């Protein structure tokens, strides 16, 4: 079954059934990743273009590898080394890529809503790889996949998200996705870094990390986005670490089999201590592997023709 949508723009408008379909497909894709020969023919004849207006390592490389593992043609475009640097608009750039035969354009952009704008102006499928402070759906989907793989379910779990919620597109996508999958979402962070719309999502806001982590099944740390910070939002990194950083003592408040996640890159000694990041509860490295599997699933599903029966994934 193909997804009943042309684009992957966010989890806010995605149904639970679509999320489950993606996670189920990613499970099969991960089996392929574990094989010695990772090459499949599922995207043979397809063309994927990664159009990144922001720096990225994990997201960009995982999309590139996902494309190549499934035999698609792939190309990377950085804004700094393309016609974008000459003033070409996002719409014109996407139209140019579309006319070159691209089936999917993966976009990362510093402006919220950029992927939505592009999707309205081209017939090529658009996958949002992060747009401003809006959403990062593929990261949230790999987080959901990691939780389900480890816990067997998402429904009913308490998931604590700690840190810079305000600037985090990862947090926004996860809040939407986790809520739709039946999880109980709790957040904690400095009041200056908590968006005012949280009360509309059913998310429980706590004043302290200890309260949020208490009894949690999953703890998700967020990177403190220093590049987006405005003066006055934080007293200092040292105070932030002391009050909101996750250390082993705070982690002990969670359930004994707590799952620890972080979208990366990690600021060790700021939002998380090294012993926690590298500890037995951490699935941070597994998230990286799962990111490739989820992006393989998305590229596979988004390129299926409507009404076409899925070919065997093996």
ChimeraX attribute file (.defattr): number of C-alpha atoms within 10 A of each C-alpha:
attribute: neighborCount
match mode: 1-to-1
recipient: residues
	/A:1	13
	/A:2	19
	/A:3	21
	/A:4	13
	/A:5	13
	/A:6	18
	/A:7	23
	/A:8	23
	/A:9	26
	/A:10	26
	/A:11	24
	/A:12	16
	/A:13	10
	/A:14	16
	/A:15	13
	/A:16	16
	/A:17	12
	/A:18	15
	/A:19	19
	/A:20	15
	/A:21	18
	/A:22	23
	/A:23	23
	/A:24	14
	/A:25	19
	/A:26	25
	/A:27	17
	/A:28	16
	/A:29	24
	/A:30	19
	/A:31	13
	/A:32	19
	/A:33	18
	/A:34	10
	/A:35	9
	/A:36	7
	/A:37	9
	/A:38	16
	/A:39	14
	/A:40	15
	/A:41	13
	/A:42	22
	/A:43	21
	/A:44	14
	/A:45	10
	/A:46	19
	/A:47	19
	/A:48	25
	/A:49	24
	/A:50	22
	/A:51	23
	/A:52	21
	/A:53	18
	/A:54	15
	/A:55	13
	/A:56	12
	/A:57	9
	/A:58	17
	/A:59	20
	/A:60	19
	/A:61	15
	/A:62	20
	/A:63	26
	/A:64	23
	/A:65	17
	/A:66	29
	/A:67	26
	/A:68	20
	/A:69	21
	/A:70	21
	/A:71	19
	/A:72	22
	/A:73	17
	/A:74	19
	/A:75	14
	/A:76	16
	/A:77	15
	/A:78	16
	/A:79	19
	/A:80	13
	/A:81	9
	/A:82	13
	/A:83	14
	/A:84	16
	/A:85	11
	/A:86	10
	/A:87	8
	/A:88	12
	/A:89	12
	/A:90	19
	/A:91	17
	/A:92	15
	/A:93	16
	/A:94	23
	/A:95	17
	/A:96	13
	/A:97	19
	/A:98	18
	/A:99	10
	/A:100	10
	/A:101	13
	/A:102	21
	/A:103	21
	/A:104	24
	/A:105	29
	/A:106	24
	/A:107	25
	/A:108	25
	/A:109	21
	/A:110	14
	/A:111	13
	/A:112	15
	/A:113	17
	/A:114	20
	/A:115	28
	/A:116	17
	/A:117	13
	/A:118	23
	/A:119	21
	/A:120	12
	/A:121	12
	/A:122	18
	/A:123	16
	/A:124	22
	/A:125	23
	/A:126	25
	/A:127	28
	/A:128	25
	/A:129	26
	/A:130	31
	/A:131	24
	/A:132	18
	/A:133	20
	/A:134	21
	/A:135	27
	/A:136	25
	/A:137	28
	/A:138	26
	/A:139	26
	/A:140	25
	/A:141	28
	/A:142	26
	/A:143	28
	/A:144	24
	/A:145	27
	/A:146	24
	/A:147	23
	/A:148	14
	/A:149	14
	/A:150	14
	/A:151	16
	/A:152	10
	/A:153	15
	/A:154	24
	/A:155	15
	/A:156	14
	/A:157	19
	/A:158	24
	/A:159	28
	/A:160	29
	/A:161	27
	/A:162	27
	/A:163	27
	/A:164	26
	/A:165	27
	/A:166	21
	/A:167	22
	/A:168	25
	/A:169	22
	/A:170	23
	/A:171	28
	/A:172	24
	/A:173	23
	/A:174	28
	/A:175	26
	/A:176	22
	/A:177	25
	/A:178	25
	/A:179	21
	/A:180	19
	/A:181	20
	/A:182	15
	/A:183	19
	/A:184	21
	/A:185	24
	/A:186	22
	/A:187	27
	/A:188	24
	/A:189	24
	/A:190	19
	/A:191	16
	/A:192	13
	/A:193	18
	/A:194	18
	/A:195	14
	/A:196	10
	/A:197	10
	/A:198	16
	/A:199	10
	/A:200	7
	/A:201	12
	/A:202	14
	/A:203	18
	/A:204	14
	/A:205	19
	/A:206	17
	/A:207	12
	/A:208	15
	/A:209	24
	/A:210	19
	/A:211	18
	/A:212	25
	/A:213	29
	/A:214	17
	/A:215	19
	/A:216	24
	/A:217	23
	/A:218	24
	/A:219	27
	/A:220	21
	/A:221	24
	/A:222	25
	/A:223	22
	/A:224	21
	/A:225	14
	/A:226	11
	/A:227	6
	/A:228	10
	/A:229	13
	/A:230	8
	/A:231	7
	/A:232	8
	/A:233	11
	/A:234	16
	/A:235	9
	/A:236	9
	/A:237	15
	/A:238	13
	/A:239	12
	/A:240	17
	/A:241	17
	/A:242	13
	/A:243	15
	/A:244	22
	/A:245	22
	/A:246	26
	/A:247	18
	/A:248	14
	/A:249	10
	/A:250	15
	/A:251	21
	/A:252	14
	/A:253	17
	/A:254	22
	/A:255	16
	/A:256	12
	/A:257	13
	/A:258	23
	/A:259	22
	/A:260	23
	/A:261	23
	/A:262	22
	/A:263	21
	/A:264	15
	/A:265	13
	/A:266	18
	/A:267	14
	/A:268	15
	/A:269	16
	/A:270	19
	/A:271	25
	/A:272	21
	/A:273	18
	/A:274	15
	/A:275	13
	/A:276	17
	/A:277	23
	/A:278	13
	/A:279	13
	/A:280	12
	/A:281	17
	/A:282	18
	/A:283	19
	/A:284	23
	/A:285	14
	/A:286	13
	/A:287	22
	/A:288	19
	/A:289	17
	/A:290	26
	/A:291	28
	/A:292	27
	/A:293	27
	/A:294	30
	/A:295	26
	/A:296	29
	/A:297	22
	/A:298	25
	/A:299	25
	/A:300	24
	/A:301	20
	/A:302	21
	/A:303	20
	/A:304	19
	/A:305	14
	/A:306	14
	/A:307	10
	/A:308	9
	/A:309	10
	/A:310	13
	/A:311	9
	/A:312	6
	/A:313	13
	/A:314	10
